[in-house]
Amino acid sequence: MDFVRLWLGLLLPLGGALDFGYHHQEEMEAFLKNVARNYSSIARLHSVGKSVKGRNLWVLVVGRFPKEHRIGIPEFKYVANMHGDETVGRELLLHLIEHLVTNDGKDLEITNLINSTRIHFMPSMNPDGFEAVIKPDCFYSNGRENTNFYDLNRNFPDAFEFNNVSRQPETVAVMEWLKTETFVLSANLHGGALVASYPFDNGVPATGTSHSRSLTPDDDVFQYLAHTYASRNPTMKKGDQCKNKMNFPNGITNGYSWYPLKGGMQDYNYIWAQCFEITLELSCCKYPHEEKLPFFWNKNKASLIEYIKQVHLGVKGQVFDQNGNPLPNVIVEVQDRKHICPYRTNKFGEYYLLLLPGSYVINVTVPGHNPYFTKVVILEKSQNFSALKKDILLPFRRQLDSIPVSNPSCPKIPLYSDLPSHSAATKPGLFLFLVTVFHMFVK
């Protein structure tokens, strides 16, 4: 342990800017705790669980209401260091935290973002892996997996095929965390390539695998989200900056088109947590020299901020009965883009639907009642740091025993199993297989 750097970390953010270097667990904890203490009106630190070796999985919440959810304020999250040897995202999140809290009240864009959003940061999902790296390498280090030698980005339930692996403490902690918040938008930060990858990572013929892709019902939104990030990163948007890697037009790709992945976190978020998530590969080298960290910060800063703002796309609101009581667990979906696990209102009767400008019909479904339809028109740049607000009043009185209090989640099984399965004609070809093998240590 470098005690001089740890001592300096204890002075932050009072004594100076966060240095551009790699911060191990003790230093990272010291920094996060000091941010939470010195900016307590807009920051809250808590642990959502522990790693195999008992290290805390810290989450720092930044927002005008950091301690609890407020109606109408969407929840956003960044998760990094899922693979312990992919280190750039971990450091970028620490610098983004510092940038946000020190510019509140000084920079109008940052202030508006903090006023309108609760932003959750998990700088390290795999702290054991990070600490296990002895000799950093650009391609693979022994800290990629957790202490039990499990790849955490292959460890989640999968909607397309059974993923019969032992669920790890870090994975379970994240799955439980997702139940506690109404997350709307997210990104997980990786290294080893330079691209913004969007769901699905796995698939079946019904989602397009016969065409070497796997698309969600919200593919237009996901492509927009990936492009929003990549287009503001001058190296990522070129799509060909990593030697011996695939070229990605405009710096984006569908996950399955790149290579299929079972048990990934972004598919799990979208299907079971109602949270749109993409994967951001931020550096060709997984564990670059720390002297290059300022370069990565400068290339990604604008993208990181702009991507958070996209949590305000589309439409949001509450669903009420005729007496004005909010209705939890009501299915609220856009017609013609239904999810395999239907999106429902939270315990406050809130819904959030990420949509691009256009005209949509929203279908509201309550058990025992006829579906209710309402039309919304989302204009170009119609809202500033807020989605279109559309409350829905249903023409009946809530029966307290007719709607469950807790949110019923879909079973963690392959929900697409009733759709056409893989066959010899639709499985990925030789080229896709070779790409999968070549890139199996990236996402």
Solvent accessible surface area in square Angstrom, and as a share of the most:
residue,aa,sasa,rsa
1,M,106,0.47
2,D,70,0.36
3,F,147,0.61
4,V,102,0.59
5,R,66,0.24
6,L,35,0.17
7,W,146,0.51
8,L,89,0.44
9,G,8,0.08
10,L,92,0.46
11,L,75,0.37
12,L,13,0.06
13,P,18,0.12
14,L,142,0.71
15,G,58,0.56
16,G,38,0.37
17,A,85,0.66
18,L,5,0.03
19,D,66,0.34
20,F,74,0.31
21,G,2,0.02
22,Y,18,0.07
23,H,8,0.04
24,H,64,0.28
25,Q,8,0.03
26,E,86,0.39
27,E,6,0.03
28,M,2,0.01
29,E,35,0.16
30,A,8,0.06
31,F,2,0.01
32,L,0,0.00
33,K,92,0.39
34,N,4,0.02
35,V,0,0.00
36,A,19,0.15
37,R,149,0.55
38,N,47,0.24
39,Y,57,0.22
40,S,63,0.41
41,S,86,0.55
42,I,5,0.02
43,A,3,0.03
44,R,80,0.29
45,L,33,0.16
46,H,39,0.17
47,S,43,0.28
48,V,32,0.19
49,G,23,0.22
50,K,108,0.46
51,S,6,0.04
52,V,49,0.28
53,K,136,0.57
54,G,39,0.37
55,R,71,0.26
56,N,35,0.18
57,L,0,0.00
58,W,31,0.11
59,V,0,0.00
60,L,0,0.00
61,V,1,0.00
62,V,0,0.00
63,G,0,0.00
64,R,79,0.29
65,F,65,0.27
66,P,8,0.05
67,K,136,0.58
68,E,98,0.44
69,H,33,0.15
70,R,100,0.36
71,I,91,0.46
72,G,17,0.17
73,I,28,0.14
74,P,1,0.01
75,E,0,0.00
76,F,0,0.00
77,K,0,0.00
78,Y,0,0.00
79,V,1,0.00
80,A,0,0.00
81,N,1,0.00
82,M,1,0.00
83,H,0,0.00
84,G,0,0.00
85,D,0,0.00
86,E,4,0.02
87,T,0,0.00
88,V,2,0.01
89,G,3,0.02
90,R,0,0.00
91,E,1,0.00
92,L,1,0.01
93,L,0,0.00
94,L,0,0.00
95,H,8,0.04
96,L,0,0.00
97,I,0,0.00
98,E,23,0.10
99,H,36,0.16
100,L,0,0.00
101,V,4,0.03
102,T,43,0.25
103,N,37,0.19
104,D,33,0.17
105,G,65,0.63
106,K,167,0.71
107,D,53,0.27
108,L,138,0.69
109,E,68,0.30
110,I,2,0.01
111,T,24,0.14
112,N,38,0.20
113,L,0,0.00
114,I,0,0.00
115,N,62,0.32
116,S,17,0.11
117,T,1,0.00
118,R,1,0.00
119,I,0,0.00
120,H,0,0.00
121,F,0,0.00
122,M,0,0.00
123,P,1,0.00
124,S,2,0.01
125,M,0,0.00
126,N,0,0.00
127,P,0,0.00
128,D,6,0.03
129,G,1,0.01
130,F,1,0.01
131,E,47,0.21
132,A,44,0.34
133,V,19,0.11
134,I,151,0.77
135,K,168,0.71
136,P,68,0.43
137,D,59,0.30
138,C,52,0.31
139,F,145,0.60
140,Y,96,0.37
141,S,6,0.04
142,N,86,0.44
143,G,0,0.00
144,R,2,0.01
145,E,31,0.14
146,N,5,0.03
147,T,46,0.27
148,N,65,0.34
149,F,169,0.70
150,Y,71,0.27
151,D,26,0.14
152,L,0,0.00
153,N,5,0.03
154,R,57,0.21
155,N,1,0.00
156,F,0,0.00
157,P,8,0.05
158,D,7,0.03
159,A,1,0.01
160,F,14,0.06
161,E,71,0.32
162,F,126,0.52
163,N,11,0.06
164,N,135,0.69
165,V,57,0.33
166,S,62,0.40
167,R,81,0.30
168,Q,5,0.02
169,P,57,0.36
170,E,0,0.00
171,T,0,0.00
172,V,65,0.37
173,A,8,0.06
174,V,1,0.00
175,M,25,0.11
176,E,84,0.38
177,W,7,0.02
178,L,11,0.06
179,K,133,0.56
180,T,96,0.56
181,E,35,0.16
182,T,35,0.21
183,F,4,0.02
184,V,7,0.04
185,L,0,0.00
186,S,0,0.00
187,A,0,0.00
188,N,2,0.01
189,L,2,0.01
190,H,3,0.01
191,G,1,0.01
192,G,2,0.02
193,A,1,0.00
194,L,18,0.09
195,V,0,0.00
196,A,0,0.00
197,S,0,0.00
198,Y,15,0.06
199,P,0,0.00
200,F,1,0.00
201,D,2,0.01
202,N,4,0.02
203,G,0,0.00
204,V,6,0.03
205,P,27,0.17
206,A,58,0.45
207,T,14,0.08
208,G,11,0.11
209,T,2,0.01
210,S,59,0.38
211,H,129,0.58
212,S,50,0.33
213,R,105,0.38
214,S,0,0.00
215,L,49,0.24
216,T,9,0.05
217,P,50,0.32
218,D,3,0.01
219,D,23,0.12
220,D,58,0.30
221,V,0,0.00
222,F,0,0.00
223,Q,74,0.33
224,Y,84,0.32
225,L,0,0.00
226,A,0,0.00
227,H,87,0.39
228,T,5,0.03
229,Y,0,0.00
230,A,0,0.00
231,S,33,0.21
232,R,105,0.38
233,N,1,0.01
234,P,54,0.34
235,T,27,0.15
236,M,0,0.00
237,K,97,0.41
238,K,121,0.51
239,G,6,0.05
240,D,78,0.40
241,Q,82,0.36
242,C,15,0.09
243,K,183,0.78
244,N,134,0.69
245,K,42,0.18
246,M,57,0.25
247,N,107,0.55
248,F,8,0.03
249,P,101,0.64
250,N,93,0.48
251,G,0,0.00
252,I,28,0.14
253,T,16,0.09
254,N,8,0.04
255,G,0,0.00
256,Y,3,0.01
257,S,38,0.25
258,W,0,0.00
259,Y,3,0.01
260,P,34,0.21
261,L,5,0.02
262,K,78,0.33
263,G,0,0.00
264,G,3,0.03
265,M,1,0.00
266,Q,3,0.01
267,D,6,0.03
268,Y,6,0.02
269,N,0,0.00
270,Y,4,0.02
271,I,5,0.02
272,W,25,0.09
273,A,20,0.15
274,Q,47,0.21
275,C,0,0.00
276,F,9,0.04
277,E,0,0.00
278,I,0,0.00
279,T,3,0.02
280,L,0,0.00
281,E,0,0.00
282,L,1,0.00
283,S,1,0.00
284,C,47,0.28
285,C,23,0.14
286,K,5,0.02
287,Y,25,0.09
288,P,6,0.04
289,H,138,0.62
290,E,63,0.28
291,E,133,0.60
292,K,109,0.46
293,L,2,0.01
294,P,47,0.29
295,F,97,0.41
296,F,20,0.08
297,W,28,0.10
298,N,109,0.56
299,K,52,0.22
300,N,1,0.01
301,K,68,0.29
302,A,58,0.45
303,S,0,0.00
304,L,0,0.00
305,I,12,0.06
306,E,33,0.15
307,Y,0,0.00
308,I,0,0.00
309,K,49,0.21
310,Q,12,0.05
311,V,3,0.02
312,H,18,0.08
313,L,30,0.15
314,G,5,0.05
315,V,1,0.01
316,K,19,0.08
317,G,8,0.08
318,Q,23,0.10
319,V,0,0.00
320,F,43,0.18
321,D,0,0.00
322,Q,99,0.44
323,N,91,0.47
324,G,41,0.39
325,N,62,0.32
326,P,52,0.33
327,L,0,0.00
328,P,10,0.06
329,N,4,0.02
330,V,1,0.00
331,I,35,0.18
332,V,1,0.00
333,E,6,0.03
334,V,6,0.03
335,Q,74,0.33
336,D,140,0.73
337,R,37,0.13
338,K,124,0.53
339,H,20,0.09
340,I,65,0.33
341,C,13,0.08
342,P,40,0.25
343,Y,7,0.03
344,R,56,0.20
345,T,0,0.00
346,N,21,0.11
347,K,149,0.63
348,F,66,0.28
349,G,0,0.00
350,E,4,0.02
351,Y,7,0.03
352,Y,28,0.11
353,L,11,0.05
354,L,5,0.02
355,L,3,0.01
356,L,36,0.18
357,P,56,0.35
358,G,28,0.26
359,S,67,0.43
360,Y,29,0.11
361,V,51,0.29
362,I,0,0.00
363,N,18,0.09
364,V,1,0.01
365,T,43,0.25
366,V,5,0.03
367,P,82,0.51
368,G,85,0.82
369,H,73,0.33
370,N,134,0.69
371,P,69,0.43
372,Y,74,0.28
373,F,100,0.42
374,T,19,0.11
375,K,129,0.55
376,V,6,0.03
377,V,78,0.45
378,I,12,0.06
379,L,112,0.56
380,E,135,0.61
381,K,197,0.83
382,S,44,0.28
383,Q,82,0.36
384,N,116,0.59
385,F,34,0.14
386,S,33,0.22
387,A,5,0.04
388,L,44,0.22
389,K,124,0.53
390,K,63,0.27
391,D,63,0.33
392,I,3,0.02
393,L,107,0.53
394,L,3,0.02
395,P,100,0.63
396,F,32,0.13
397,R,134,0.49
398,R,47,0.17
399,Q,87,0.38
400,L,142,0.71
401,D,135,0.70
402,S,51,0.33
403,I,7,0.03
404,P,70,0.44
405,V,126,0.72
406,S,85,0.55
407,N,86,0.44
408,P,60,0.38
409,S,74,0.48
410,C,24,0.14
411,P,78,0.49
412,K,72,0.31
413,I,80,0.41
414,P,7,0.05
415,L,33,0.16
416,Y,16,0.06
417,S,78,0.50
418,D,139,0.72
419,L,64,0.32
420,P,84,0.53
421,S,83,0.53
422,H,63,0.28
423,S,52,0.33
424,A,101,0.79
425,A,98,0.76
426,T,26,0.15
427,K,119,0.51
428,P,43,0.27
429,G,46,0.44
430,L,131,0.65
431,F,146,0.61
432,L,11,0.05
433,F,117,0.49
434,L,98,0.49
435,V,12,0.07
436,T,33,0.19
437,V,76,0.43
438,F,119,0.50
439,H,3,0.01
440,M,87,0.39
441,F,87,0.36
442,V,8,0.05
443,K,0,0.00
